[in-house]
Amino acid sequence: MHCADVRTAISARADGEELPPGVSGAALDAHLPVCTECRDWEKRVHRLKVLTAGLRLV
């Protein structure tokens, strides 16, 4: 699995969207423990969600 596909899936999962075609939740979960870069991406996505959760749109 390519990291670009994994990162797209991480973003989709964080937004509550369906995973992209060809990426299963199991494959995503299997990739994260072995890829530091994708784990870091997941942490940044989560942090962004937390930081923006309190913002109000005008």
PDB file with SEQRES, HELIX, SHEET and CRYST1 records, atoms N, CA, C and O in Angstrom:
SEQRES   1 A   58  MET HIS CYS ALA ASP VAL ARG THR ALA ILE SER ALA ARG          
SEQRES   2 A   58  ALA ASP GLY GLU GLU LEU PRO PRO GLY VAL SER GLY ALA          
SEQRES   3 A   58  ALA LEU ASP ALA HIS LEU PRO VAL CYS THR GLU CYS ARG          
SEQRES   4 A   58  ASP TRP GLU LYS ARG VAL HIS ARG LEU LYS VAL LEU THR          
SEQRES   5 A   58  ALA GLY LEU ARG LEU VAL                                      
HELIX    1 AA1 CYS A    3  ALA A   14  1                                  12    
HELIX    2 AA2 GLY A   25  HIS A   31  1                                   7    
HELIX    3 AA3 LEU A   32  VAL A   34  5                                   3    
HELIX    4 AA4 THR A   36  ALA A   53  1                                  18    
CRYST1    1.000    1.000    1.000  90.00  90.00  90.00 P 1           1          
ATOM      1  N   MET A   1       0.844  -1.169   0.000  1.00  0.00           N  
ATOM      2  CA  MET A   1       0.000   0.000   0.000  1.00  0.00           C  
ATOM      3  C   MET A   1       0.894   1.239   0.000  1.00  0.00           C  
ATOM      4  O   MET A   1       1.911   1.289   0.692  1.00  0.00           O  
ATOM      5  N   HIS A   2       0.498   2.222  -0.780  1.00  0.00           N  
ATOM      6  CA  HIS A   2       1.272   3.464  -0.879  1.00  0.00           C  
ATOM      7  C   HIS A   2       0.862   4.418   0.238  1.00  0.00           C  
ATOM      8  O   HIS A   2      -0.310   4.507   0.606  1.00  0.00           O  
ATOM      9  N   CYS A   3       1.845   5.120   0.762  1.00  0.00           N  
ATOM     10  CA  CYS A   3       1.580   6.049   1.857  1.00  0.00           C  
ATOM     11  C   CYS A   3       0.590   7.136   1.448  1.00  0.00           C  
ATOM     12  O   CYS A   3      -0.206   7.574   2.278  1.00  0.00           O  
ATOM     13  N   ALA A   4       0.617   7.578   0.207  1.00  0.00           N  
ATOM     14  CA  ALA A   4      -0.338   8.604  -0.236  1.00  0.00           C  
ATOM     15  C   ALA A   4      -1.768   8.099  -0.090  1.00  0.00           C  
ATOM     16  O   ALA A   4      -2.654   8.856   0.306  1.00  0.00           O  
ATOM     17  N   ASP A   5      -2.001   6.838  -0.403  1.00  0.00           N  
ATOM     18  CA  ASP A   5      -3.331   6.243  -0.248  1.00  0.00           C  
ATOM     19  C   ASP A   5      -3.713   6.145   1.231  1.00  0.00           C  
ATOM     20  O   ASP A   5      -4.859   6.391   1.605  1.00  0.00           O  
ATOM     21  N   VAL A   6      -2.756   5.788   2.048  1.00  0.00           N  
ATOM     22  CA  VAL A   6      -2.995   5.675   3.487  1.00  0.00           C  
ATOM     23  C   VAL A   6      -3.345   7.041   4.065  1.00  0.00           C  
ATOM     24  O   VAL A   6      -4.271   7.158   4.868  1.00  0.00           O  
ATOM     25  N   ARG A   7      -2.621   8.056   3.667  1.00  0.00           N  
ATOM     26  CA  ARG A   7      -2.879   9.397   4.208  1.00  0.00           C  
ATOM     27  C   ARG A   7      -4.238   9.927   3.767  1.00  0.00           C  
ATOM     28  O   ARG A   7      -4.916  10.613   4.531  1.00  0.00           O  
ATOM     29  N   THR A   8      -4.630   9.615   2.555  1.00  0.00           N  
ATOM     30  CA  THR A   8      -5.968   9.987   2.098  1.00  0.00           C  
ATOM     31  C   THR A   8      -7.013   9.267   2.949  1.00  0.00           C  
ATOM     32  O   THR A   8      -8.024   9.858   3.328  1.00  0.00           O  
ATOM     33  N   ALA A   9      -6.771   8.004   3.243  1.00  0.00           N  
ATOM     34  CA  ALA A   9      -7.691   7.223   4.064  1.00  0.00           C  
ATOM     35  C   ALA A   9      -7.741   7.746   5.497  1.00  0.00           C  
ATOM     36  O   ALA A   9      -8.811   7.785   6.104  1.00  0.00           O  
ATOM     37  N   ILE A  10      -6.609   8.144   6.034  1.00  0.00           N  
ATOM     38  CA  ILE A  10      -6.571   8.708   7.387  1.00  0.00           C  
ATOM     39  C   ILE A  10      -7.430   9.970   7.444  1.00  0.00           C  
ATOM     40  O   ILE A  10      -8.213  10.152   8.376  1.00  0.00           O  
ATOM     41  N   SER A  11      -7.281  10.823   6.461  1.00  0.00           N  
ATOM     42  CA  SER A  11      -8.069  12.059   6.416  1.00  0.00           C  
ATOM     43  C   SER A  11      -9.559  11.757   6.277  1.00  0.00           C  
ATOM     44  O   SER A  11     -10.390  12.382   6.936  1.00  0.00           O  
ATOM     45  N   ALA A  12      -9.888  10.800   5.421  1.00  0.00           N  
ATOM     46  CA  ALA A  12     -11.291  10.425   5.246  1.00  0.00           C  
ATOM     47  C   ALA A  12     -11.867   9.883   6.540  1.00  0.00           C  
ATOM     48  O   ALA A  12     -12.973  10.254   6.934  1.00  0.00           O  
ATOM     49  N   ARG A  13     -11.134   9.018   7.196  1.00  0.00           N  
ATOM     50  CA  ARG A  13     -11.602   8.430   8.455  1.00  0.00           C  
ATOM     51  C   ARG A  13     -11.823   9.525   9.498  1.00  0.00           C  
ATOM     52  O   ARG A  13     -12.821   9.504  10.219  1.00  0.00           O  
ATOM     53  N   ALA A  14     -10.907  10.470   9.579  1.00  0.00           N  
ATOM     54  CA  ALA A  14     -11.030  11.552  10.560  1.00  0.00           C  
ATOM     55  C   ALA A  14     -12.250  12.421  10.287  1.00  0.00           C  
ATOM     56  O   ALA A  14     -12.842  12.972  11.215  1.00  0.00           O  
ATOM     57  N   ASP A  15     -12.628  12.545   9.022  1.00  0.00           N  
ATOM     58  CA  ASP A  15     -13.777  13.359   8.641  1.00  0.00           C  
ATOM     59  C   ASP A  15     -15.082  12.569   8.638  1.00  0.00           C  
ATOM     60  O   ASP A  15     -16.139  13.118   8.326  1.00  0.00           O  
ATOM     61  N   GLY A  16     -15.015  11.286   8.983  1.00  0.00           N  
ATOM     62  CA  GLY A  16     -16.207  10.463   9.006  1.00  0.00           C  
ATOM     63  C   GLY A  16     -16.679  10.052   7.625  1.00  0.00           C  
ATOM     64  O   GLY A  16     -17.840   9.689   7.439  1.00  0.00           O  
ATOM     65  N   GLU A  17     -15.772  10.111   6.656  1.00  0.00           N  
ATOM     66  CA  GLU A  17     -16.113   9.740   5.284  1.00  0.00           C  
ATOM     67  C   GLU A  17     -15.730   8.288   5.022  1.00  0.00           C  
ATOM     68  O   GLU A  17     -14.997   7.673   5.797  1.00  0.00           O  
ATOM     69  N   GLU A  18     -16.236   7.756   3.922  1.00  0.00           N  
ATOM     70  CA  GLU A  18     -15.850   6.402   3.518  1.00  0.00           C  
ATOM     71  C   GLU A  18     -14.383   6.405   3.104  1.00  0.00           C  
ATOM     72  O   GLU A  18     -13.864   7.398   2.594  1.00  0.00           O  
ATOM     73  N   LEU A  19     -13.735   5.277   3.334  1.00  0.00           N  
ATOM     74  CA  LEU A  19     -12.346   5.140   2.906  1.00  0.00           C  
ATOM     75  C   LEU A  19     -12.297   5.088   1.384  1.00  0.00           C  
ATOM     76  O   LEU A  19     -13.255   4.650   0.748  1.00  0.00           O  
ATOM     77  N   PRO A  20     -11.193   5.530   0.798  1.00  0.00           N  
ATOM     78  CA  PRO A  20     -11.090   5.489  -0.654  1.00  0.00           C  
ATOM     79  C   PRO A  20     -11.107   4.054  -1.171  1.00  0.00           C  
ATOM     80  O   PRO A  20     -10.763   3.126  -0.439  1.00  0.00           O  
ATOM     81  N   PRO A  21     -11.505   3.871  -2.428  1.00  0.00           N  
ATOM     82  CA  PRO A  21     -11.511   2.531  -3.013  1.00  0.00           C  
ATOM     83  C   PRO A  21     -10.126   1.884  -2.911  1.00  0.00           C  
ATOM     84  O   PRO A  21      -9.106   2.534  -3.140  1.00  0.00           O  
ATOM     85  N   GLY A  22     -10.111   0.625  -2.572  1.00  0.00           N  
ATOM     86  CA  GLY A  22      -8.858  -0.119  -2.497  1.00  0.00           C  
ATOM     87  C   GLY A  22      -8.158  -0.036  -1.154  1.00  0.00           C  
ATOM     88  O   GLY A  22      -7.113  -0.660  -0.965  1.00  0.00           O  
ATOM     89  N   VAL A  23      -8.714   0.726  -0.213  1.00  0.00           N  
ATOM     90  CA  VAL A  23      -8.109   0.823   1.123  1.00  0.00           C  
ATOM     91  C   VAL A  23      -9.144   0.369   2.143  1.00  0.00           C  
ATOM     92  O   VAL A  23     -10.169   1.021   2.343  1.00  0.00           O  
ATOM     93  N   SER A  24      -8.860  -0.745   2.776  1.00  0.00           N  
ATOM     94  CA  SER A  24      -9.765  -1.240   3.814  1.00  0.00           C  
ATOM     95  C   SER A  24      -9.295  -0.725   5.172  1.00  0.00           C  
ATOM     96  O   SER A  24      -8.139  -0.344   5.352  1.00  0.00           O  
ATOM     97  N   GLY A  25     -10.219  -0.725   6.104  1.00  0.00           N  
ATOM     98  CA  GLY A  25      -9.857  -0.328   7.461  1.00  0.00           C  
ATOM     99  C   GLY A  25      -8.779  -1.226   8.043  1.00  0.00           C  
ATOM    100  O   GLY A  25      -7.890  -0.757   8.754  1.00  0.00           O  
ATOM    101  N   ALA A  26      -8.855  -2.516   7.741  1.00  0.00           N  
ATOM    102  CA  ALA A  26      -7.859  -3.462   8.242  1.00  0.00           C  
ATOM    103  C   ALA A  26      -6.480  -3.177   7.652  1.00  0.00           C  
ATOM    104  O   ALA A  26      -5.473  -3.235   8.358  1.00  0.00           O  
ATOM    105  N   ALA A  27      -6.440  -2.870   6.356  1.00  0.00           N  
ATOM    106  CA  ALA A  27      -5.156  -2.564   5.714  1.00  0.00           C  
ATOM    107  C   ALA A  27      -4.571  -1.275   6.282  1.00  0.00           C  
ATOM    108  O   ALA A  27      -3.364  -1.177   6.499  1.00  0.00           O  
ATOM    109  N   LEU A  28      -5.424  -0.298   6.517  1.00  0.00           N  
ATOM    110  CA  LEU A  28      -4.980   0.963   7.107  1.00  0.00           C  
ATOM    111  C   LEU A  28      -4.410   0.719   8.496  1.00  0.00           C  
ATOM    112  O   LEU A  28      -3.326   1.201   8.825  1.00  0.00           O  
ATOM    113  N   ASP A  29      -5.143  -0.026   9.303  1.00  0.00           N  
ATOM    114  CA  ASP A  29      -4.691  -0.327  10.658  1.00  0.00           C  
ATOM    115  C   ASP A  29      -3.410  -1.154  10.674  1.00  0.00           C  
ATOM    116  O   ASP A  29      -2.616  -1.031  11.607  1.00  0.00           O  
ATOM    117  N   ALA A  30      -3.192  -1.985   9.673  1.00  0.00           N  
ATOM    118  CA  ALA A  30      -1.970  -2.784   9.597  1.00  0.00           C  
ATOM    119  C   ALA A  30      -0.777  -1.940   9.156  1.00  0.00           C  
ATOM    120  O   ALA A  30       0.359  -2.226   9.536  1.00  0.00           O  
ATOM    121  N   HIS A  31      -1.025  -0.910   8.362  1.00  0.00           N  
ATOM    122  CA  HIS A  31       0.062  -0.081   7.844  1.00  0.00           C  
ATOM    123  C   HIS A  31       0.619   0.864   8.909  1.00  0.00           C  
ATOM    124  O   HIS A  31       1.827   1.092   8.974  1.00  0.00           O  
ATOM    125  N   LEU A  32      -0.257   1.405   9.732  1.00  0.00           N  
ATOM    126  CA  LEU A  32       0.163   2.436  10.686  1.00  0.00           C  
ATOM    127  C   LEU A  32       1.266   1.994  11.658  1.00  0.00           C  
ATOM    128  O   LEU A  32       2.181   2.779  11.903  1.00  0.00           O  
ATOM    129  N   PRO A  33       1.229   0.797  12.214  1.00  0.00           N  
ATOM    130  CA  PRO A  33       2.295   0.414  13.148  1.00  0.00           C  
ATOM    131  C   PRO A  33       3.679   0.297  12.497  1.00  0.00           C  
ATOM    132  O   PRO A  33       4.696   0.361  13.188  1.00  0.00           O  
ATOM    133  N   VAL A  34       3.718   0.129  11.199  1.00  0.00           N  
ATOM    134  CA  VAL A  34       5.014  -0.085  10.546  1.00  0.00           C  
ATOM    135  C   VAL A  34       5.507   1.137   9.774  1.00  0.00           C  
ATOM    136  O   VAL A  34       6.575   1.083   9.165  1.00  0.00           O  
ATOM    137  N   CYS A  35       4.752   2.234   9.788  1.00  0.00           N  
ATOM    138  CA  CYS A  35       5.149   3.409   9.012  1.00  0.00           C  
ATOM    139  C   CYS A  35       5.125   4.663   9.893  1.00  0.00           C  
ATOM    140  O   CYS A  35       4.061   5.193  10.215  1.00  0.00           O  
ATOM    141  N   THR A  36       6.287   5.110  10.264  1.00  0.00           N  
ATOM    142  CA  THR A  36       6.411   6.287  11.125  1.00  0.00           C  
ATOM    143  C   THR A  36       5.800   7.523  10.490  1.00  0.00           C  
ATOM    144  O   THR A  36       5.131   8.303  11.167  1.00  0.00           O  
ATOM    145  N   GLU A  37       6.023   7.709   9.203  1.00  0.00           N  
ATOM    146  CA  GLU A  37       5.526   8.903   8.527  1.00  0.00           C  
ATOM    147  C   GLU A  37       3.997   8.959   8.533  1.00  0.00           C  
ATOM    148  O   GLU A  37       3.418  10.021   8.760  1.00  0.00           O  
ATOM    149  N   CYS A  38       3.355   7.844   8.291  1.00  0.00           N  
ATOM    150  CA  CYS A  38       1.894   7.817   8.287  1.00  0.00           C  
ATOM    151  C   CYS A  38       1.332   7.954   9.697  1.00  0.00           C  
ATOM    152  O   CYS A  38       0.281   8.567   9.884  1.00  0.00           O  
ATOM    153  N   ARG A  39       2.016   7.393  10.691  1.00  0.00           N  
ATOM    154  CA  ARG A  39       1.586   7.582  12.082  1.00  0.00           C  
ATOM    155  C   ARG A  39       1.668   9.056  12.457  1.00  0.00           C  
ATOM    156  O   ARG A  39       0.775   9.588  13.117  1.00  0.00           O  
ATOM    157  N   ASP A  40       2.742   9.711  12.032  1.00  0.00           N  
ATOM    158  CA  ASP A  40       2.883  11.142  12.294  1.00  0.00           C  
ATOM    159  C   ASP A  40       1.774  11.930  11.602  1.00  0.00           C  
ATOM    160  O   ASP A  40       1.230  12.874  12.175  1.00  0.00           O  
ATOM    161  N   TRP A  41       1.435  11.542  10.360  1.00  0.00           N  
ATOM    162  CA  TRP A  41       0.346  12.187   9.634  1.00  0.00           C  
ATOM    163  C   TRP A  41      -0.965  12.035  10.417  1.00  0.00           C  
ATOM    164  O   TRP A  41      -1.723  12.993  10.566  1.00  0.00           O  
ATOM    165  N   GLU A  42      -1.218  10.828  10.910  1.00  0.00           N  
ATOM    166  CA  GLU A  42      -2.439  10.583  11.668  1.00  0.00           C  
ATOM    167  C   GLU A  42      -2.492  11.474  12.912  1.00  0.00           C  
ATOM    168  O   GLU A  42      -3.543  12.026  13.239  1.00  0.00           O  
ATOM    169  N   LYS A  43      -1.371  11.611  13.595  1.00  0.00           N  
ATOM    170  CA  LYS A  43      -1.327  12.472  14.782  1.00  0.00           C  
ATOM    171  C   LYS A  43      -1.607  13.925  14.415  1.00  0.00           C  
ATOM    172  O   LYS A  43      -2.327  14.617  15.134  1.00  0.00           O  
ATOM    173  N   ARG A  44      -1.041  14.395  13.295  1.00  0.00           N  
ATOM    174  CA  ARG A  44      -1.270  15.780  12.870  1.00  0.00           C  
ATOM    175  C   ARG A  44      -2.731  15.999  12.480  1.00  0.00           C  
ATOM    176  O   ARG A  44      -3.309  17.039  12.793  1.00  0.00           O  
ATOM    177  N   VAL A  45      -3.327  15.023  11.798  1.00  0.00           N  
ATOM    178  CA  VAL A  45      -4.737  15.126  11.419  1.00  0.00           C  
ATOM    179  C   VAL A  45      -5.599  15.196  12.682  1.00  0.00           C  
ATOM    180  O   VAL A  45      -6.514  16.015  12.768  1.00  0.00           O  
ATOM    181  N   HIS A  46      -5.309  14.347  13.643  1.00  0.00           N  
ATOM    182  CA  HIS A  46      -6.077  14.347  14.890  1.00  0.00           C  
ATOM    183  C   HIS A  46      -5.920  15.688  15.612  1.00  0.00           C  
ATOM    184  O   HIS A  46      -6.897  16.250  16.107  1.00  0.00           O  
ATOM    185  N   ARG A  47      -4.711  16.186  15.668  1.00  0.00           N  
ATOM    186  CA  ARG A  47      -4.465  17.472  16.347  1.00  0.00           C  
ATOM    187  C   ARG A  47      -5.231  18.597  15.650  1.00  0.00           C  
ATOM    188  O   ARG A  47      -5.812  19.455  16.316  1.00  0.00           O  
ATOM    189  N   LEU A  48      -5.235  18.599  14.339  1.00  0.00           N  
ATOM    190  CA  LEU A  48      -5.966  19.614  13.590  1.00  0.00           C  
ATOM    191  C   LEU A  48      -7.461  19.540  13.900  1.00  0.00           C  
ATOM    192  O   LEU A  48      -8.111  20.570  14.075  1.00  0.00           O  
ATOM    193  N   LYS A  49      -8.003  18.327  13.967  1.00  0.00           N  
ATOM    194  CA  LYS A  49      -9.419  18.158  14.300  1.00  0.00           C  
ATOM    195  C   LYS A  49      -9.718  18.711  15.697  1.00  0.00           C  
ATOM    196  O   LYS A  49     -10.735  19.375  15.902  1.00  0.00           O  
ATOM    197  N   VAL A  50      -8.837  18.437  16.646  1.00  0.00           N  
ATOM    198  CA  VAL A  50      -9.034  18.915  18.013  1.00  0.00           C  
ATOM    199  C   VAL A  50      -8.961  20.448  18.051  1.00  0.00           C  
ATOM    200  O   VAL A  50      -9.790  21.098  18.687  1.00  0.00           O  
ATOM    201  N   LEU A  51      -7.975  21.009  17.374  1.00  0.00           N  
ATOM    202  CA  LEU A  51      -7.807  22.460  17.388  1.00  0.00           C  
ATOM    203  C   LEU A  51      -8.956  23.192  16.711  1.00  0.00           C  
ATOM    204  O   LEU A  51      -9.334  24.283  17.138  1.00  0.00           O  
ATOM    205  N   THR A  52      -9.507  22.607  15.671  1.00  0.00           N  
ATOM    206  CA  THR A  52     -10.575  23.286  14.945  1.00  0.00           C  
ATOM    207  C   THR A  52     -11.963  22.980  15.499  1.00  0.00           C  
ATOM    208  O   THR A  52     -12.935  23.632  15.119  1.00  0.00           O  
ATOM    209  N   ALA A  53     -12.066  22.008  16.381  1.00  0.00           N  
ATOM    210  CA  ALA A  53     -13.369  21.619  16.915  1.00  0.00           C  
ATOM    211  C   ALA A  53     -14.035  22.766  17.674  1.00  0.00           C  
ATOM    212  O   ALA A  53     -15.262  22.869  17.684  1.00  0.00           O  
ATOM    213  N   GLY A  54     -13.257  23.611  18.297  1.00  0.00           N  
ATOM    214  CA  GLY A  54     -13.828  24.696  19.083  1.00  0.00           C  
ATOM    215  C   GLY A  54     -14.080  25.967  18.293  1.00  0.00           C  
ATOM    216  O   GLY A  54     -14.603  26.936  18.843  1.00  0.00           O  
ATOM    217  N   LEU A  55     -13.725  25.985  17.026  1.00  0.00           N  
ATOM    218  CA  LEU A  55     -13.927  27.180  16.226  1.00  0.00           C  
ATOM    219  C   LEU A  55     -15.376  27.309  15.802  1.00  0.00           C  
ATOM    220  O   LEU A  55     -16.044  26.314  15.520  1.00  0.00           O  
ATOM    221  N   ARG A  56     -15.846  28.514  15.761  1.00  0.00           N  
ATOM    222  CA  ARG A  56     -17.195  28.763  15.280  1.00  0.00           C  
ATOM    223  C   ARG A  56     -17.092  29.395  13.908  1.00  0.00           C  
ATOM    224  O   ARG A  56     -16.298  30.313  13.701  1.00  0.00           O  
ATOM    225  N   LEU A  57     -17.881  28.914  12.979  1.00  0.00           N  
ATOM    226  CA  LEU A  57     -17.924  29.495  11.638  1.00  0.00           C  
ATOM    227  C   LEU A  57     -18.906  30.664  11.657  1.00  0.00           C  
ATOM    228  O   LEU A  57     -19.998  30.574  12.218  1.00  0.00           O  
ATOM    229  N   VAL A  58     -18.500  31.730  11.049  1.00  0.00           N  
ATOM    230  CA  VAL A  58     -19.360  32.922  10.994  1.00  0.00           C  
ATOM    231  C   VAL A  58     -20.080  32.986   9.683  1.00  0.00           C  
ATOM    232  O   VAL A  58     -20.851  33.917   9.448  1.00  0.00           O  
TER     233      VAL A  58                                                      
END                                                                             
